[in-house]
């Protein structure tokens, strides 16, 4: 079955960086557009970034533009999210998702301390 496993979250100070990874299995990864979502405490889940199957096009939530970069390595079946200049508003559980399938990873917690 399809499985997505996120990693790379943790506690970081404001202004710091983290790189999240999402390892995919059970799908032909290179044929699937992928997205990163996040859910902060008490808030709804929101789309943070997305990337097409081939990696040529990306999209971002306005509040993360210029700070976050989504990328993928189709040879490794892995999706990434490089997060720089983190602030407290970025504290959330981050999830990866295949765009066309209702399959979610378990999430990885990012906590930004001020």
MILOZA-834891 format. One record per residue: x, y, z of N, C-alpha, C, CB in turn; residue number from 1. Coordinates in Angstrom, 2 decimals. Glycine has a CB too. Example, Ala and Ser with C-alpha at 12.3 -4.5 7.8 and 13.67 -1.06 7.14 Angstrom:
PT 13.19 -5.69 7.80 12.30 -4.50 7.80 13.20 -3.30 7.80 11.31 -4.47 9.05 1 $
PT 12.85 -2.25 7.08 13.67 -1.06 7.14 12.90 0.03 7.87 14.08 -0.60 5.72 2 $
This chain:
PT 0.85 -1.19 0.00 0.00 0.00 0.00 0.89 1.25 0.00 -0.96 0.00 1.23 1 $
PT 0.26 2.39 -0.26 1.00 3.65 -0.30 1.40 4.05 1.12 0.15 4.76 -0.96 2 $
PT 2.65 4.42 1.27 3.13 4.86 2.58 4.01 6.09 2.40 3.91 3.73 3.30 3 $
PT 3.75 7.08 3.24 4.55 8.30 3.27 5.08 8.49 4.68 3.71 9.54 2.81 4 $
PT 6.39 8.68 4.80 7.00 8.80 6.12 7.82 10.09 6.18 7.90 7.57 6.43 5 $
PT 7.34 11.03 7.00 8.03 12.30 7.17 9.09 12.20 8.26 7.04 13.41 7.49 6 $
PT 10.13 13.02 8.12 11.17 13.11 9.13 11.83 14.48 9.04 12.22 11.97 8.97 7 $
PT 12.62 14.79 10.05 13.39 16.03 10.03 12.87 17.14 10.91 13.46 16.52 8.66 8 $
PT 11.73 16.94 11.52 11.21 17.96 12.41 12.01 18.04 13.69 9.77 17.71 12.73 9 $
PT 11.70 19.05 14.49 12.39 19.22 15.75 12.19 20.60 16.32 13.86 18.94 15.59 10 $
PT 12.99 20.90 17.34 12.94 22.20 17.99 14.07 23.08 17.44 13.06 22.05 19.54 11 $
PT 13.71 24.28 17.01 14.70 25.19 16.44 14.40 26.60 16.93 14.68 25.12 14.89 12 $
PT 15.44 27.40 17.07 15.24 28.79 17.49 14.75 29.63 16.32 16.54 29.37 18.06 13 $
PT 14.07 30.70 16.65 13.61 31.63 15.64 14.78 32.10 14.79 12.90 32.82 16.29 14 $
PT 14.57 32.09 13.47 15.64 32.45 12.55 16.42 31.27 12.04 16.57 33.40 13.20 15 $
PT 16.19 30.11 12.63 16.92 28.91 12.25 16.33 28.21 11.04 16.96 27.97 13.41 16 $
PT 16.91 27.05 10.72 16.51 26.29 9.54 16.29 24.82 9.89 17.56 26.41 8.43 17 $
PT 15.44 24.19 9.10 15.23 22.75 9.17 14.97 22.24 7.76 14.04 22.39 10.13 18 $
PT 15.29 20.98 7.54 14.97 20.34 6.27 14.14 19.10 6.55 16.27 19.97 5.48 19 $
PT 12.92 19.13 6.04 12.03 17.99 6.19 12.17 17.05 5.00 10.57 18.45 6.35 20 $
PT 11.99 15.77 5.26 12.00 14.77 4.21 10.72 13.94 4.27 13.24 13.86 4.33 21 $
PT 10.33 13.41 3.14 9.16 12.53 3.05 9.53 11.38 2.12 7.89 13.31 2.54 22 $
PT 9.65 10.20 2.70 9.99 9.02 1.92 8.71 8.32 1.48 10.89 8.05 2.75 23 $
PT 8.59 8.08 0.19 7.38 7.48 -0.36 7.63 6.06 -0.82 6.85 8.32 -1.52 24 $
PT 6.64 5.20 -0.64 6.69 3.83 -1.13 5.29 3.40 -1.54 7.27 2.87 -0.06 25 $
PT 5.22 2.39 -2.40 3.92 1.89 -2.82 3.28 2.67 -3.95 3.00 1.90 -1.68 26 $
PT 4.00 3.68 -4.46 3.50 4.46 -5.60 4.65 4.66 -6.57 2.91 5.84 -5.14 27 $
PT 4.29 5.00 -7.81 5.31 5.41 -8.77 5.54 6.88 -8.50 4.87 5.13 -10.29 28 $
PT 6.50 7.16 -7.64 6.69 8.50 -7.09 6.87 9.53 -8.19 7.90 8.51 -6.17 29 $
PT 7.62 9.19 -9.23 7.97 10.17 -10.26 6.75 10.61 -11.08 9.04 9.61 -11.18 30 $
PT 5.63 9.92 -10.95 4.42 10.28 -11.68 3.44 11.09 -10.85 3.75 9.03 -12.18 31 $
PT 3.78 11.35 -9.60 2.84 11.98 -8.67 3.29 13.37 -8.24 2.66 11.12 -7.46 32 $
PT 2.40 14.37 -8.45 2.61 15.66 -7.83 2.49 15.49 -6.31 1.61 16.72 -8.36 33 $
PT 3.24 16.29 -5.57 3.30 16.15 -4.12 3.12 17.50 -3.44 4.63 15.51 -3.68 34 $
PT 2.59 17.46 -2.24 2.36 18.68 -1.47 2.84 18.51 -0.03 0.87 19.05 -1.49 35 $
PT 3.21 19.63 0.57 3.43 19.72 2.01 2.30 20.54 2.62 4.83 20.35 2.34 36 $
PT 1.74 20.03 3.70 0.74 20.73 4.48 1.27 20.91 5.90 -0.62 19.95 4.48 37 $
PT 0.61 21.78 6.65 0.91 21.90 8.07 -0.37 22.21 8.84 1.96 22.99 8.31 38 $
PT -0.34 21.81 10.10 -1.45 22.10 10.99 -0.91 22.59 12.32 -2.36 20.86 11.18 39 $
PT -1.20 23.84 12.62 -0.78 24.43 13.87 -1.84 24.16 14.94 -0.53 25.95 13.71 40 $
PT -1.46 24.20 16.21 -2.42 23.95 17.28 -3.63 24.87 17.17 -1.75 24.12 18.64 41 $
PT -4.82 24.28 17.18 -6.04 25.05 17.14 -6.41 25.63 15.79 -5.95 26.13 18.10 42 $
PT -5.65 25.28 14.76 -5.91 25.81 13.42 -6.19 24.70 12.42 -4.72 26.65 12.94 43 $
PT -6.75 25.06 11.30 -7.01 24.09 10.26 -5.72 23.77 9.50 -8.10 24.60 9.29 44 $
PT -5.71 22.59 8.91 -4.56 22.20 8.09 -4.51 23.10 6.84 -4.65 20.69 7.69 45 $
PT -3.30 23.54 6.48 -3.15 24.41 5.32 -2.06 23.92 4.39 -2.85 25.84 5.76 46 $
PT -2.24 24.21 3.11 -1.25 23.84 2.11 -0.07 24.80 2.18 -1.87 23.85 0.68 47 $
PT 1.12 24.27 2.33 2.32 25.08 2.46 3.05 25.21 1.13 3.25 24.48 3.52 48 $
PT 3.21 24.09 0.44 3.96 24.09 -0.82 3.58 22.87 -1.64 5.48 24.11 -0.55 49 $
PT 3.73 23.00 -2.95 3.45 21.89 -3.84 4.45 21.83 -4.97 2.03 21.99 -4.39 50 $
PT 4.59 20.67 -5.55 5.54 20.49 -6.65 4.97 19.48 -7.64 6.92 20.02 -6.14 51 $
PT 5.18 19.75 -8.93 4.69 18.84 -9.95 5.51 17.54 -9.97 4.73 19.51 -11.33 52 $
PT 5.03 16.57 -10.71 5.66 15.25 -10.72 7.12 15.32 -11.16 4.89 14.30 -11.64 53 $
PT 7.37 16.12 -12.19 8.73 16.25 -12.69 9.57 17.26 -11.96 8.69 16.61 -14.11 54 $
PT 8.93 18.03 -11.10 9.66 19.01 -10.31 9.86 20.36 -10.96 10.98 18.47 -9.97 55 $
PT 9.24 20.57 -12.12 9.50 21.81 -12.85 8.70 22.99 -12.33 9.21 21.61 -14.30 56 $
PT 7.59 22.73 -11.67 6.75 23.82 -11.17 6.47 23.64 -9.69 5.44 23.89 -11.95 57 $
PT 6.51 24.75 -8.98 6.24 24.75 -7.55 5.26 25.87 -7.20 7.55 24.91 -6.75 58 $
PT 4.66 25.74 -6.03 3.78 26.79 -5.54 3.95 26.85 -4.03 2.28 26.52 -5.93 59 $
PT 3.66 28.04 -3.46 3.90 28.26 -2.03 2.79 29.10 -1.41 5.25 28.93 -1.80 60 $
PT 2.55 28.82 -0.15 1.74 29.70 0.68 2.44 31.05 0.75 1.52 29.10 2.11 61 $
PT 1.67 32.13 0.67 2.29 33.45 0.64 3.24 33.69 1.81 1.22 34.51 0.62 62 $
PT 2.88 33.22 2.97 3.67 33.53 4.17 5.01 32.80 4.22 2.87 33.18 5.40 63 $
PT 5.21 31.82 3.33 6.49 31.10 3.33 7.31 31.37 2.08 6.24 29.60 3.46 64 $
PT 6.77 32.13 1.15 7.51 32.43 -0.08 8.82 33.13 0.26 6.66 33.31 -1.03 65 $
PT 9.89 32.67 -0.38 11.20 33.24 -0.13 11.92 32.64 1.06 11.08 34.70 0.07 66 $
PT 11.22 31.85 1.87 11.84 31.21 3.04 11.88 29.69 2.90 11.09 31.59 4.31 67 $
PT 10.86 29.12 2.30 10.76 27.66 2.15 11.01 27.28 0.70 9.36 27.15 2.61 68 $
PT 11.60 26.10 0.50 11.82 25.57 -0.84 11.43 24.10 -0.86 13.30 25.75 -1.28 69 $
PT 10.50 23.76 -1.75 10.11 22.38 -1.93 10.92 21.79 -3.08 8.58 22.26 -2.20 70 $
PT 11.33 20.55 -2.92 12.08 19.87 -3.98 11.83 18.37 -3.87 13.61 20.20 -3.88 71 $
PT 12.32 17.65 -4.83 12.13 16.21 -4.82 13.30 15.53 -5.53 10.80 15.83 -5.49 72 $
PT 13.54 14.28 -5.13 14.53 13.44 -5.78 13.78 12.18 -6.22 15.75 13.11 -4.82 73 $
PT 13.42 12.13 -7.47 12.60 11.01 -7.94 13.38 9.69 -7.95 12.06 11.30 -9.34 74 $
PT 14.69 9.77 -8.02 15.50 8.55 -7.96 15.48 7.94 -6.56 16.94 8.85 -8.38 75 $
PT 15.25 8.78 -5.56 15.22 8.31 -4.16 13.81 8.25 -3.61 16.06 9.22 -3.29 76 $
PT 12.81 8.54 -4.44 11.41 8.54 -3.99 11.22 9.41 -2.75 10.94 7.11 -3.70 77 $
PT 11.83 10.57 -2.75 11.82 11.42 -1.57 11.46 12.86 -1.92 13.17 11.37 -0.88 78 $
PT 10.63 13.43 -1.07 10.21 14.83 -1.16 10.88 15.59 -0.03 8.65 14.97 -1.08 79 $
PT 11.23 16.84 -0.29 11.91 17.66 0.72 11.20 18.99 0.91 13.36 17.90 0.32 80 $
PT 11.43 19.58 2.08 11.02 20.95 2.34 12.13 21.62 3.14 9.64 21.02 3.10 81 $
PT 12.85 22.50 2.48 13.89 23.29 3.15 13.23 24.53 3.74 15.04 23.67 2.18 82 $
PT 13.36 24.71 5.03 12.71 25.82 5.72 13.77 26.70 6.37 11.70 25.31 6.79 83 $
PT 13.84 27.95 5.94 14.80 28.90 6.47 14.07 30.07 7.15 15.71 29.42 5.35 84 $
PT 14.80 30.81 7.93 14.24 31.99 8.63 12.94 31.64 9.34 13.99 33.14 7.63 85 $
PT 12.96 30.56 10.07 11.76 30.10 10.75 11.35 31.06 11.85 11.99 28.70 11.34 86 $
PT 10.04 31.16 12.05 9.51 31.98 13.14 8.42 31.19 13.85 8.96 33.34 12.60 87 $
PT 7.90 31.75 14.92 6.95 31.03 15.77 5.67 30.66 15.01 6.61 31.86 16.99 88 $
PT 5.34 31.43 13.99 4.14 31.14 13.19 4.29 29.86 12.37 3.83 32.31 12.27 89 $
PT 5.51 29.36 12.25 5.75 28.14 11.50 5.62 26.88 12.37 7.13 28.18 10.87 90 $
PT 5.43 27.06 13.66 5.25 25.92 14.54 4.00 25.14 14.15 5.18 26.37 16.01 91 $
PT 4.16 23.86 13.86 3.05 23.04 13.38 3.53 21.61 13.17 2.46 23.61 12.06 92 $
PT 2.56 20.73 12.96 2.89 19.40 12.45 2.84 19.49 10.93 1.89 18.30 13.01 93 $
PT 3.90 19.03 10.29 4.02 19.10 8.84 3.77 17.71 8.25 5.42 19.64 8.42 94 $
PT 2.96 17.70 7.19 2.57 16.45 6.53 2.90 16.52 5.04 1.07 16.17 6.74 95 $
PT 3.28 15.40 4.47 3.35 15.33 3.02 2.16 14.54 2.50 4.70 14.69 2.55 96 $
PT 1.82 14.78 1.26 0.63 14.15 0.68 0.79 14.05 -0.84 -0.65 14.96 1.04 97 $
PT 0.36 12.95 -1.38 0.26 12.86 -2.83 -0.93 13.70 -3.26 0.11 11.36 -3.30 98 $
PT -0.78 14.49 -4.30 -1.82 15.45 -4.65 -3.12 14.76 -5.07 -1.34 16.36 -5.75 99 $
PT -3.02 13.66 -5.76 -4.21 13.05 -6.34 -4.75 11.86 -5.53 -3.91 12.60 -7.73 100 $
PT -4.07 11.50 -4.47 -4.53 10.40 -3.62 -4.72 10.90 -2.20 -3.53 9.22 -3.64 101 $
PT -5.73 10.40 -1.54 -6.00 10.82 -0.16 -5.15 9.98 0.79 -7.51 10.68 0.18 102 $
PT -3.82 10.18 0.64 -2.89 9.44 1.48 -1.99 10.46 2.18 -2.05 8.42 0.64 103 $
PT -1.91 10.35 3.48 -1.13 11.26 4.30 -0.05 10.50 5.07 -2.04 12.03 5.27 104 $
PT 1.04 11.19 5.34 2.02 10.65 6.25 1.57 10.88 7.68 3.39 11.28 6.01 105 $
PT 2.38 10.45 8.64 2.02 10.60 10.06 2.35 11.99 10.59 2.74 9.56 10.88 106 $
PT 3.12 12.72 9.85 3.48 14.08 10.24 4.77 14.14 11.04 2.36 14.69 11.06 107 $
PT 5.39 15.31 10.99 6.59 15.56 11.79 6.43 16.94 12.42 7.90 15.48 10.91 108 $
PT 6.72 17.03 13.72 6.47 18.25 14.47 7.65 19.21 14.35 6.20 17.92 15.95 109 $
PT 7.33 20.44 14.00 8.30 21.53 13.96 7.91 22.54 15.03 8.37 22.19 12.55 110 $
PT 8.82 22.81 15.94 8.58 23.78 17.00 9.64 24.87 16.92 8.57 23.10 18.40 111 $
PT 9.19 26.10 16.76 10.11 27.23 16.66 10.00 28.05 17.94 9.81 28.10 15.40 112 $
PT 11.09 28.17 18.65 11.11 28.92 19.90 11.59 30.34 19.64 12.00 28.22 20.94 113 $
PT 10.97 31.27 20.33 11.34 32.69 20.14 12.39 33.12 21.12 10.12 33.60 20.27 114 $
